[in-house]
């Protein structure tokens, strides 16, 4: 019996070793597949990558039309991106939905902090049906008034409900607190006050001012012939004329770090727990230490077995989860420790978070811990870029953030090249320990004195409009 059990364990161990070896081999061999890049006469950048394993095509488009261009009309970029599907010069909203549903194709339009985007997936045999729809959604939307009113009502309902859950809104408070009047402080969702005033003309004006082939890119990955697809796209998209020239980078203004510890306390009167973020400014997406930072953050708060989660969840039971993350943007970014806890354990949770951060700075970590983080990061990396949709998204991200395939192709060597000494430099340079910023969403009456311990406190009511 013992011999049989031992044999089973040996077999399982060999399977795990084999699996790990295969995964490692995949990681080592992973490179960005060959692609073609060109620019149409109207300024639209196009990426084509052939992938013939599955008869499917994925599309990703990116346009400089995000929330940073909202001005005083917070939430307009997001509504405009949704409005692209309200109908076009040749297709009503219903017609778009019927055409795509019938052939099992998907279409999504959205806005982010910096940009707007489109994604789609369809069978390669249906490219002749889908691509003209995608072109009109991007280049010829009509912004139907009735559809806009329906969407606006849905958005207003969602905005009213969002603040019932602090985790839904704390990042908006965080961005405004960290970035202040800089456009990175703009809320993507807007607020009931701003969205409630929008008209269909606002969407049309935003579209005209911000949607243009210049400064935009579209990527197609899948089962097609590049030569034929290039000709098809040139015919389709060439009529999309640039309504504006190259745009001013609204986010180019410098973001200055805070000169002292500060606390934003957002009162939610019925809160039984405190939701919190601790950190400050982070990095740009094009930071040359991007990979090393990811490895170090994996140890600190980037995985379930991270130091933060171990100390706050496993060892002390203060929370069900804790993590840390860098949120890089084109011109700046943030770093934040994120967790939540019962009102009565708010102080202990913050103190424990700060202790772990202090330990990171004072002790760093040893070669064994670093090796574990490296293996984890390398193991997680290839699955991010396995599908056609992921690769299409990668190409438009490369365009937007200005990095090339060397980021992917050299990823493993960059991970392997990180030493314990270098990791200490990364910690000191990028993980803030002074002039920390705190956002606490909870019952002010119970946590106000605690908040005052960590810096000058600004208070807001969560029921107030905006962030």
C-alpha positions as CSV (number, residue, x, y, z in Angstrom):
1,X,0.0,0.0,0.0
2,X,2.8,2.4,1.0
3,X,4.6,1.5,-2.2
4,X,1.5,2.3,-4.3
5,X,1.0,5.6,-2.6
6,X,4.6,6.5,-3.1
7,X,4.4,5.7,-6.8
8,X,1.3,7.9,-7.1
9,X,3.1,10.8,-5.4
10,X,6.2,10.2,-7.6
11,X,4.0,10.3,-10.7
12,X,2.3,13.5,-9.6
13,X,5.6,15.1,-8.9
14,X,6.9,14.2,-12.3
15,X,3.8,15.6,-13.9
16,X,4.2,18.9,-12.1
17,X,7.9,19.0,-13.0
18,X,7.0,18.3,-16.7
19,X,4.3,20.9,-16.6
20,X,6.6,23.5,-15.2
21,X,9.2,22.6,-17.8
22,X,6.7,23.0,-20.6
23,X,5.5,26.4,-19.1
24,X,9.1,27.5,-18.8
25,X,9.9,26.5,-22.4
26,X,6.8,28.4,-23.6
27,X,8.0,31.5,-21.7
28,X,11.5,31.3,-23.1
29,X,10.2,30.9,-26.6
30,X,7.5,33.6,-26.5
31,X,8.0,36.4,-29.0
32,X,5.6,38.9,-30.6
33,X,4.5,37.2,-33.8
34,X,5.4,39.0,-37.0
35,X,3.1,41.9,-38.0
36,X,2.9,44.7,-40.5
37,X,2.5,48.3,-39.6
38,X,1.5,51.1,-42.0
39,X,-0.2,54.5,-42.0
40,X,-3.1,55.5,-44.3
41,X,-3.1,58.8,-46.1
42,X,-5.6,60.2,-43.5
43,X,-3.2,59.5,-40.7
44,X,-4.7,56.3,-39.3
45,X,-2.1,53.8,-38.1
46,X,-2.9,50.1,-39.0
47,X,-1.4,46.9,-37.6
48,X,-1.9,43.5,-39.3
49,X,-0.9,40.2,-37.7
50,X,-1.8,36.9,-39.4
51,X,-2.8,34.0,-37.1
52,X,-4.3,31.1,-39.0
53,X,-4.8,28.6,-36.2
54,X,-8.4,29.5,-35.7
55,X,-10.7,31.1,-38.4
56,X,-11.4,34.2,-36.3
57,X,-10.4,37.9,-36.5
58,X,-10.0,40.2,-33.6
59,X,-10.0,44.0,-33.9
60,X,-8.7,46.6,-31.5
61,X,-8.9,50.4,-32.1
62,X,-7.6,53.2,-29.9
63,X,-8.5,56.9,-30.3
64,X,-7.2,59.9,-28.2
65,X,-10.7,60.7,-26.8
66,X,-10.6,59.7,-23.1
67,X,-11.7,61.5,-20.0
68,X,-8.8,63.8,-20.0
69,X,-10.6,65.7,-22.8
70,X,-13.8,66.1,-20.9
71,X,-13.1,69.6,-19.6
72,X,-15.9,70.7,-17.2
73,X,-18.2,68.0,-18.7
74,X,-17.2,65.1,-16.6
75,X,-18.4,61.8,-18.0
76,X,-18.8,63.0,-21.6
77,X,-16.0,60.8,-23.1
78,X,-17.6,57.7,-21.7
79,X,-21.1,58.5,-23.0
80,X,-19.7,59.5,-26.4
81,X,-17.9,56.2,-26.7
82,X,-21.1,54.3,-25.9
83,X,-22.9,56.6,-28.3
84,X,-20.9,55.3,-31.2
85,X,-23.2,52.3,-31.3
86,X,-26.5,54.3,-31.3
87,X,-26.5,54.1,-35.1
88,X,-24.5,55.2,-38.2
89,X,-25.4,56.7,-41.5
90,X,-26.1,53.2,-42.9
91,X,-27.0,51.1,-39.9
92,X,-29.5,51.8,-37.1
93,X,-28.6,50.6,-33.6
94,X,-31.1,47.7,-34.0
95,X,-29.6,46.8,-37.4
96,X,-26.1,46.8,-36.0
97,X,-27.2,44.5,-33.2
98,X,-29.2,42.2,-35.5
99,X,-26.4,41.9,-38.0
100,X,-23.8,41.1,-35.4
101,X,-25.9,38.8,-33.3
102,X,-27.0,36.7,-36.3
103,X,-23.3,35.8,-37.1
104,X,-22.1,35.6,-33.5
105,X,-19.9,38.6,-33.7
106,X,-19.1,40.9,-30.8
107,X,-18.6,44.7,-30.7
108,X,-17.7,46.9,-27.7
109,X,-16.9,50.6,-27.5
110,X,-15.6,52.3,-24.4
111,X,-13.5,55.1,-23.0
112,X,-10.7,55.1,-20.5
113,X,-8.8,57.8,-18.6
114,X,-6.7,58.7,-21.7
115,X,-8.3,57.2,-24.7
116,X,-11.4,55.7,-26.3
117,X,-11.5,52.3,-27.9
118,X,-13.3,49.7,-29.9
119,X,-12.9,45.9,-29.8
120,X,-14.6,43.3,-31.9
121,X,-14.3,39.5,-32.7
122,X,-15.9,37.7,-35.6
123,X,-15.4,34.7,-37.9
124,X,-13.0,35.4,-40.7
125,X,-15.6,34.4,-43.3
126,X,-17.8,37.3,-42.0
127,X,-15.1,40.1,-42.4
128,X,-17.0,41.5,-45.4
129,X,-20.1,42.0,-43.2
130,X,-18.5,43.2,-40.0
131,X,-15.7,45.5,-41.2
132,X,-18.0,48.0,-42.9
133,X,-20.0,48.2,-39.6
134,X,-16.9,48.8,-37.6
135,X,-15.7,51.5,-40.0
136,X,-19.1,53.4,-39.7
137,X,-19.2,53.0,-35.9
138,X,-15.8,54.8,-35.8
139,X,-16.1,57.2,-38.6
140,X,-19.9,57.8,-39.3
141,X,-21.9,57.7,-36.1
142,X,-25.1,59.7,-36.0
143,X,-25.8,59.8,-32.3
144,X,-29.5,59.0,-32.3
145,X,-31.3,61.2,-29.7
146,X,-33.7,58.6,-28.4
147,X,-31.0,56.0,-27.9
148,X,-28.9,58.7,-26.1
149,X,-31.7,59.5,-23.7
150,X,-32.1,55.8,-22.8
151,X,-28.4,55.4,-22.2
152,X,-28.2,58.6,-20.2
153,X,-31.0,57.4,-17.9
154,X,-29.1,54.1,-17.4
155,X,-25.9,56.0,-16.6
156,X,-27.7,58.2,-14.1
157,X,-29.2,55.2,-12.3
158,X,-25.8,53.5,-12.1
159,X,-24.2,56.7,-10.8
160,X,-26.8,56.9,-8.0
161,X,-26.2,53.3,-7.1
162,X,-22.4,53.4,-7.3
163,X,-21.7,55.2,-4.1
164,X,-23.6,52.5,-2.1
165,X,-20.3,50.5,-2.6
166,X,-17.2,52.3,-1.7
167,X,-15.1,49.9,-3.7
168,X,-16.9,51.1,-6.8
169,X,-15.9,54.7,-6.3
170,X,-12.8,54.9,-4.2
171,X,-10.5,55.0,-7.2
172,X,-12.3,58.1,-8.5
173,X,-11.8,59.8,-5.1
174,X,-8.1,58.6,-5.2
175,X,-7.4,60.1,-8.7
176,X,-8.9,63.4,-7.8
177,X,-7.0,63.5,-4.5
178,X,-3.7,62.6,-6.1
179,X,-3.9,64.6,-9.3
180,X,-6.1,67.5,-8.2
181,X,-6.8,69.9,-11.1
182,X,-4.6,68.0,-13.5
183,X,-6.7,66.3,-16.2
184,X,-5.7,62.9,-14.8
185,X,-8.0,63.8,-11.9
186,X,-11.0,63.7,-14.2
187,X,-13.6,61.1,-13.4
188,X,-14.4,58.7,-16.2
189,X,-18.0,58.1,-15.1
190,X,-18.9,61.7,-14.4
191,X,-21.5,62.5,-11.8
192,X,-25.3,62.9,-11.7
193,X,-24.9,66.7,-11.9
194,X,-22.7,66.7,-15.0
195,X,-24.3,63.8,-16.8
196,X,-27.8,65.1,-16.1
197,X,-27.0,68.2,-18.1
198,X,-25.7,66.5,-21.2
199,X,-27.6,66.8,-24.5
200,X,-27.0,64.9,-27.8
201,X,-25.2,68.0,-29.1
202,X,-22.6,67.6,-26.4
203,X,-21.8,64.1,-27.7
204,X,-21.6,65.3,-31.3
205,X,-19.3,68.2,-30.3
206,X,-17.0,65.9,-28.4
207,X,-16.9,63.5,-31.3
208,X,-16.0,66.2,-33.8
209,X,-13.3,67.6,-31.5
210,X,-11.7,64.3,-30.5
211,X,-12.4,61.5,-32.9
212,X,-10.0,61.5,-35.9
213,X,-7.8,59.0,-37.8
214,X,-4.8,61.1,-36.9
215,X,-3.3,59.9,-33.6
216,X,-5.5,56.8,-33.8
217,X,-4.7,53.2,-34.5
218,X,-6.5,50.0,-35.4
219,X,-5.1,46.5,-35.2
220,X,-6.4,43.3,-36.7
221,X,-5.1,39.8,-35.7
222,X,-6.4,36.6,-37.1
223,X,-7.1,34.5,-40.1
224,X,-6.7,36.7,-43.1
225,X,-4.3,37.5,-46.0
226,X,-2.4,40.7,-45.1
227,X,-2.1,41.9,-48.7
228,X,-5.9,41.5,-49.2
229,X,-6.7,43.0,-45.8
230,X,-4.5,46.0,-46.4
231,X,-6.3,46.8,-49.6
232,X,-9.7,46.3,-48.0
233,X,-8.9,48.6,-45.1
234,X,-7.4,51.3,-47.3
235,X,-10.7,51.4,-49.3
236,X,-12.8,51.3,-46.1
237,X,-11.1,53.9,-43.9
238,X,-9.5,56.3,-46.4
239,X,-12.8,58.4,-46.5
240,X,-12.6,59.0,-42.7
241,X,-11.3,62.5,-42.8
242,X,-9.3,64.1,-40.0
243,X,-11.7,66.6,-38.3
244,X,-8.8,68.0,-36.2
245,X,-5.0,68.1,-36.5
246,X,-2.6,66.4,-34.1
247,X,-4.1,67.2,-30.7
248,X,-2.5,68.9,-27.8
249,X,-1.5,66.4,-25.1
250,X,-3.8,67.5,-22.3
251,X,-2.0,65.3,-19.8
252,X,1.5,66.7,-20.6
253,X,1.6,69.1,-17.6
254,X,3.8,67.9,-14.8
255,X,2.2,66.3,-11.8
256,X,3.9,67.5,-8.6
257,X,4.1,65.1,-5.6
258,X,2.5,66.1,-2.4
259,X,4.8,67.8,0.1
260,X,3.3,66.2,3.2
261,X,1.2,63.4,4.4
262,X,-2.5,64.0,3.6
263,X,-5.7,62.2,4.3
264,X,-9.1,62.3,2.4
265,X,-11.8,61.0,4.7
266,X,-15.1,60.3,2.8
267,X,-18.0,59.8,5.2
268,X,-20.4,57.0,4.5
269,X,-22.7,57.2,7.5
270,X,-23.9,53.6,7.3
271,X,-20.5,52.0,6.7
272,X,-19.5,49.1,8.9
273,X,-16.1,48.9,7.3
274,X,-13.4,51.2,6.1
275,X,-12.2,50.9,2.5
276,X,-8.8,52.5,2.0
277,X,-5.9,53.3,-0.3
278,X,-2.4,54.4,0.7
279,X,0.3,55.5,-1.6
280,X,1.1,58.4,-3.9
281,X,2.5,59.0,-7.4
282,X,3.7,56.1,-9.4
283,X,5.3,55.6,-12.8
284,X,4.7,56.3,-16.5
285,X,4.0,53.3,-18.7
286,X,7.2,53.8,-20.6
287,X,9.4,53.7,-17.5
288,X,12.5,51.7,-18.3
289,X,12.3,49.8,-15.0
290,X,8.7,48.7,-15.7
291,X,9.5,45.0,-15.6
292,X,11.7,45.2,-12.4
293,X,9.0,47.2,-10.7
294,X,6.4,44.5,-11.5
295,X,8.7,41.8,-10.0
296,X,9.2,43.7,-6.8
297,X,5.6,44.6,-6.5
298,X,4.7,40.9,-6.9
299,X,6.6,40.2,-3.6
300,X,5.1,43.2,-1.8
301,X,1.4,43.1,-2.8
302,X,1.0,41.7,-6.3
303,X,-0.1,38.1,-5.6
304,X,-2.1,36.2,-3.1
305,X,1.0,35.1,-1.2
306,X,2.4,38.6,-1.1
307,X,3.7,40.2,2.1
308,X,0.7,42.5,2.4
309,X,-1.8,39.7,2.0
310,X,0.1,37.4,4.3
311,X,0.3,40.0,7.1
312,X,-3.1,41.6,6.8
313,X,-5.2,38.5,5.9
314,X,-3.4,35.3,6.9
315,X,-1.4,36.3,10.0
316,X,-3.6,39.0,11.5
317,X,-7.0,38.4,10.1
318,X,-7.6,42.1,9.7
319,X,-9.1,41.8,6.2
320,X,-10.1,39.3,3.6
321,X,-7.6,40.7,1.1
322,X,-4.9,43.3,0.6
323,X,-2.8,44.1,-2.5
324,X,-0.7,46.8,-4.0
325,X,-0.6,48.1,-7.6
326,X,1.0,50.5,-9.9
327,X,-1.4,52.2,-12.3
328,X,0.8,53.6,-15.1
329,X,-0.5,56.2,-17.6
330,X,1.1,57.9,-20.5
331,X,2.5,60.8,-18.6
332,X,2.2,59.8,-14.9
333,X,0.6,57.2,-12.7
334,X,-0.1,56.2,-9.1
335,X,0.9,53.5,-6.6
336,X,-1.5,52.3,-4.0
337,X,-1.9,49.8,-1.2
338,X,-5.5,48.7,-1.3
339,X,-7.6,46.9,1.4
340,X,-10.7,47.1,3.6
341,X,-11.4,46.3,7.2
342,X,-14.0,46.6,9.9
343,X,-14.4,50.1,11.5
344,X,-12.9,48.9,14.8
345,X,-9.7,47.5,13.1
346,X,-9.1,50.5,10.8
347,X,-6.1,51.8,12.8
348,X,-4.5,48.4,13.2
349,X,-5.0,47.7,9.4
350,X,-3.3,51.0,8.4
351,X,-0.5,50.5,10.9
352,X,0.1,47.0,9.7
353,X,0.2,48.2,6.0
354,X,2.7,50.8,6.9
355,X,4.8,48.3,8.8
356,X,5.0,46.0,5.8
357,X,6.0,49.0,3.6
358,X,8.6,50.0,6.1
359,X,10.0,46.5,6.2
360,X,10.2,46.5,2.4
361,X,12.4,49.6,2.5
362,X,14.5,48.5,5.5
363,X,15.1,44.9,4.7
364,X,14.3,44.3,1.0
365,X,14.2,40.6,0.3
366,X,16.6,37.8,-0.3
367,X,17.6,35.8,-3.4
368,X,15.1,33.0,-2.6
369,X,12.2,35.4,-2.4
370,X,13.3,37.2,-5.6
371,X,13.6,33.8,-7.4
372,X,10.0,32.9,-6.4
373,X,8.7,36.3,-7.7
374,X,10.6,36.0,-11.0
375,X,9.2,32.5,-11.6
376,X,5.7,33.8,-10.8
377,X,5.9,36.8,-13.1
378,X,7.4,34.7,-16.0
379,X,4.7,32.1,-15.5
380,X,2.0,34.7,-15.7
381,X,3.4,36.5,-18.7
382,X,2.7,34.4,-21.8
383,X,-1.0,33.8,-21.0
384,X,-1.6,37.5,-21.3
385,X,-0.9,37.3,-25.0
386,X,-2.3,34.0,-26.2
387,X,-5.4,34.9,-28.0
388,X,-5.9,37.0,-31.1
389,X,-7.9,39.6,-29.0
390,X,-5.0,39.9,-26.5
391,X,-2.5,40.4,-29.3
392,X,-4.7,43.0,-31.0
393,X,-4.9,44.9,-27.7
394,X,-1.1,44.6,-27.3
395,X,-0.5,46.2,-30.7
396,X,-2.7,49.2,-29.9
397,X,-1.1,49.5,-26.5
398,X,2.3,49.5,-28.1
399,X,1.1,52.4,-30.3
400,X,-0.5,54.3,-27.5
401,X,2.3,54.1,-25.0
402,X,5.2,54.2,-27.4
403,X,6.9,50.9,-26.7
404,X,7.8,48.2,-29.2
405,X,8.0,44.4,-29.3
406,X,11.3,44.4,-27.4
407,X,9.3,44.8,-24.2
408,X,7.7,41.4,-24.9
409,X,10.7,39.8,-26.6
410,X,13.1,40.8,-23.9
411,X,10.7,40.3,-21.0
412,X,12.2,37.1,-19.6
413,X,15.8,38.3,-19.9
414,X,14.8,41.5,-18.1
415,X,13.1,39.5,-15.3
416,X,16.1,37.2,-15.0
417,X,18.5,40.2,-14.9
418,X,17.0,41.6,-11.8
419,X,19.3,41.1,-8.8
420,X,18.6,41.6,-5.1
421,X,20.8,44.7,-5.1
422,X,18.9,46.1,-8.0
423,X,15.6,45.3,-6.4
424,X,16.7,47.4,-3.4
425,X,17.3,50.4,-5.8
426,X,13.8,49.8,-7.3
427,X,12.2,49.9,-3.8
428,X,14.0,53.1,-2.8
429,X,13.2,54.8,-6.1
430,X,9.6,53.9,-6.8
431,X,7.8,52.6,-3.7
432,X,6.8,55.8,-1.7
433,X,7.5,55.9,2.0
434,X,7.4,59.6,2.8
435,X,4.6,62.1,2.2
436,X,2.1,59.3,1.9
437,X,-1.5,59.9,0.7
438,X,-4.5,58.2,2.3
439,X,-8.1,57.9,1.1
440,X,-10.4,56.4,3.7
441,X,-14.1,55.7,2.9
442,X,-16.0,54.9,6.1
443,X,-18.0,56.2,9.0
444,X,-16.3,59.5,9.9
445,X,-17.6,59.6,13.4
446,X,-15.8,56.3,14.2
447,X,-12.6,56.8,12.3
448,X,-12.0,60.6,12.2
449,X,-9.5,60.5,15.1
450,X,-7.7,57.6,13.5
451,X,-7.4,59.5,10.2
452,X,-5.9,62.5,12.0
453,X,-3.0,60.3,13.1
454,X,-1.7,60.0,9.5
455,X,-1.8,63.5,8.2
456,X,-3.9,66.7,7.6
457,X,-7.5,65.6,7.0
458,X,-9.9,66.8,4.3
459,X,-13.5,65.5,4.8
460,X,-16.2,64.9,2.2
461,X,-19.6,63.3,2.3
462,X,-20.1,60.4,-0.1
463,X,-23.6,61.6,-0.9
464,X,-22.1,64.8,-2.3
465,X,-22.1,65.0,-6.1
466,X,-18.8,64.1,-7.8
467,X,-15.5,63.3,-6.2
